[in-house]
Amino acid sequence: MSEATTVTAIKPQKKGKNRVNLFLDGKFTLGLSASVLDEAGIHAGQNLSRSEVENLKRADLTQRAMDQALRYLGYRPRSESEVRARLARYGYEDDVIARTLNRLRTSGLISDTSFATFWKESRVNFSPRSNRLLTQELRQKGVSSEIIAATTEGIDNETEAYRAGYKKAHSLDKVDYYEFRRKLGAFLHRRGFDYEVIKSVVDKLWQERELTSEKVKKLER
């Protein structure tokens, strides 16, 4: 490519939604996102230097990475580490990933603090687990120790163990104490609770079951 080229045509791609083909000096040169072209103010008849064409290529690559990241974020909030890994899996270079993450961060579309809060609330509301297991999950998502500590502060393991075990206990209303203790204990262990918390919660839920059973028997007399 010579140092200066002329934009001779800009044509919409037949299959690429919101993408165009850029022709320089009468020859197809590259495909671009229409938004990248608009933002750069490119129009037919304009002269472009080699560096300007290279800048367009980099901007388009970043836009494609951005689009990929937004699709990934469309399912649920993600940590920065998750988005980074996703883009790397699609073959984007580190500099493109860094620019994309910066755009997402500046736009408020990713935040590890917000993600950690979302993850904690989701677990608390739908699948309670121990502070230790929640911490482990957030660490695996690439969240920093400082954010994890601030997010998990105030979580009471016994309260969460009781909430986790309450529904499970209702599915064990036909078994004896030993089976109740074994199955509920194993369930709470998988949720990350330690022996002392498990023992306390299992005993409490068993006592509640017995009291309920006694009340039912009295009503039936």
SULUR-V947047 format. One record per residue. N is the residue number from 0. RES is the residue in three letters. PHI is phi in whole degrees, 0 to 359 (none if undefined). Layout:
BEGIN
N & RES & PHI
N & RES & PHI
END
This chain:
BEGIN
0 & MET & none
1 & SER & 290
2 & GLU & 296
3 & ALA & 234
4 & THR & 230
5 & THR & 243
6 & VAL & 286
7 & THR & 260
8 & ALA & 197
9 & ILE & 228
10 & LYS & 238
11 & PRO & 298
12 & GLN & 285
13 & LYS & 289
14 & LYS & 252
15 & GLY & 276
16 & LYS & 294
17 & ASN & 60
18 & ARG & 234
19 & VAL & 229
20 & ASN & 257
21 & LEU & 255
22 & PHE & 251
23 & LEU & 242
24 & ASP & 52
25 & GLY & 82
26 & LYS & 239
27 & PHE & 298
28 & THR & 245
29 & LEU & 196
30 & GLY & 264
31 & LEU & 221
32 & SER & 292
33 & ALA & 299
34 & SER & 293
35 & VAL & 295
36 & LEU & 298
37 & ASP & 296
38 & GLU & 296
39 & ALA & 280
40 & GLY & 69
41 & ILE & 282
42 & HIS & 214
43 & ALA & 300
44 & GLY & 92
45 & GLN & 283
46 & ASN & 270
47 & LEU & 235
48 & SER & 276
49 & ARG & 301
50 & SER & 294
51 & GLU & 293
52 & VAL & 294
53 & GLU & 295
54 & ASN & 296
55 & LEU & 297
56 & LYS & 298
57 & ARG & 294
58 & ALA & 295
59 & ASP & 292
60 & LEU & 297
61 & THR & 295
62 & GLN & 295
63 & ARG & 296
64 & ALA & 295
65 & MET & 298
66 & ASP & 299
67 & GLN & 296
68 & ALA & 296
69 & LEU & 295
70 & ARG & 296
71 & TYR & 295
72 & LEU & 286
73 & GLY & 292
74 & TYR & 279
75 & ARG & 191
76 & PRO & 301
77 & ARG & 227
78 & SER & 280
79 & GLU & 300
80 & SER & 298
81 & GLU & 295
82 & VAL & 294
83 & ARG & 301
84 & ALA & 296
85 & ARG & 296
86 & LEU & 292
87 & ALA & 296
88 & ARG & 296
89 & TYR & 273
90 & GLY & 90
91 & TYR & 285
92 & GLU & 285
93 & ASP & 302
94 & ASP & 292
95 & VAL & 292
96 & ILE & 298
97 & ALA & 298
98 & ARG & 296
99 & THR & 294
100 & LEU & 297
101 & ASN & 296
102 & ARG & 296
103 & LEU & 295
104 & ARG & 293
105 & THR & 297
106 & SER & 278
107 & GLY & 75
108 & LEU & 271
109 & ILE & 225
110 & SER & 200
111 & ASP & 295
112 & THR & 294
113 & SER & 295
114 & PHE & 297
115 & ALA & 298
116 & THR & 295
117 & PHE & 301
118 & TRP & 296
119 & LYS & 297
120 & GLU & 296
121 & SER & 297
122 & ARG & 293
123 & VAL & 299
124 & ASN & 280
125 & PHE & 239
126 & SER & 205
127 & PRO & 304
128 & ARG & 209
129 & SER & 288
130 & ASN & 302
131 & ARG & 297
132 & LEU & 290
133 & LEU & 297
134 & THR & 300
135 & GLN & 298
136 & GLU & 297
137 & LEU & 293
138 & ARG & 295
139 & GLN & 295
140 & LYS & 277
141 & GLY & 86
142 & VAL & 282
143 & SER & 291
144 & SER & 299
145 & GLU & 296
146 & ILE & 292
147 & ILE & 299
148 & ALA & 299
149 & ALA & 292
150 & THR & 286
151 & THR & 270
152 & GLU & 300
153 & GLY & 91
154 & ILE & 289
155 & ASP & 262
156 & ASN & 298
157 & GLU & 292
158 & THR & 297
159 & GLU & 292
160 & ALA & 295
161 & TYR & 295
162 & ARG & 296
163 & ALA & 292
164 & GLY & 279
165 & TYR & 300
166 & LYS & 292
167 & LYS & 299
168 & ALA & 299
169 & HIS & 290
170 & SER & 275
171 & LEU & 244
172 & ASP & 285
173 & LYS & 254
174 & VAL & 261
175 & ASP & 280
176 & TYR & 300
177 & TYR & 294
178 & GLU & 290
179 & PHE & 300
180 & ARG & 296
181 & ARG & 294
182 & LYS & 289
183 & LEU & 290
184 & GLY & 298
185 & ALA & 295
186 & PHE & 299
187 & LEU & 290
188 & HIS & 297
189 & ARG & 294
190 & ARG & 275
191 & GLY & 94
192 & PHE & 275
193 & ASP & 273
194 & TYR & 301
195 & GLU & 298
196 & VAL & 293
197 & ILE & 300
198 & LYS & 300
199 & SER & 298
200 & VAL & 288
201 & VAL & 299
202 & ASP & 298
203 & LYS & 296
204 & LEU & 290
205 & TRP & 294
206 & GLN & 298
207 & GLU & 295
208 & ARG & 295
209 & GLU & 293
210 & LEU & 296
211 & THR & 296
212 & SER & 298
213 & GLU & 295
214 & LYS & 296
215 & VAL & 295
216 & LYS & 297
217 & LYS & 295
218 & LEU & 292
219 & GLU & 278
220 & ARG & 286
END
